Amino acid sequence: MSIIQHDNKVHQNTCTIAEMNRQVSESAAIAAGGGSAVVAAAIKASTATYFRAVIASCVANGIESAVFRQGLFELSGSRT
């Protein structure tokens, strides 16, 4: 992911924290090892958590969240 730059600094800070948490979670999953499916599932879960945090921040701050909702939708594999 990348760092979100926004005029709304509360939103920007929330997104930065969400990204840091995602990176820590993914690093921990990789360090813990296990099969590739286990690591992939942990990475997918941390990415979903990231998207949910950013979407919640968008909603709370009156910012358009469609692109993040689409990312979460595609991550879930619910595409047709």
Buried (B, 14 or more C-beta within 10 A) or exposed (E): EEEBEBEBEEBBEBBBEBBEBBEEBBEEBEEEEEEEEEBEEBBBBBBBBBBBBBBBBBEEBEBEBEEBBEBBEEBEEEEE
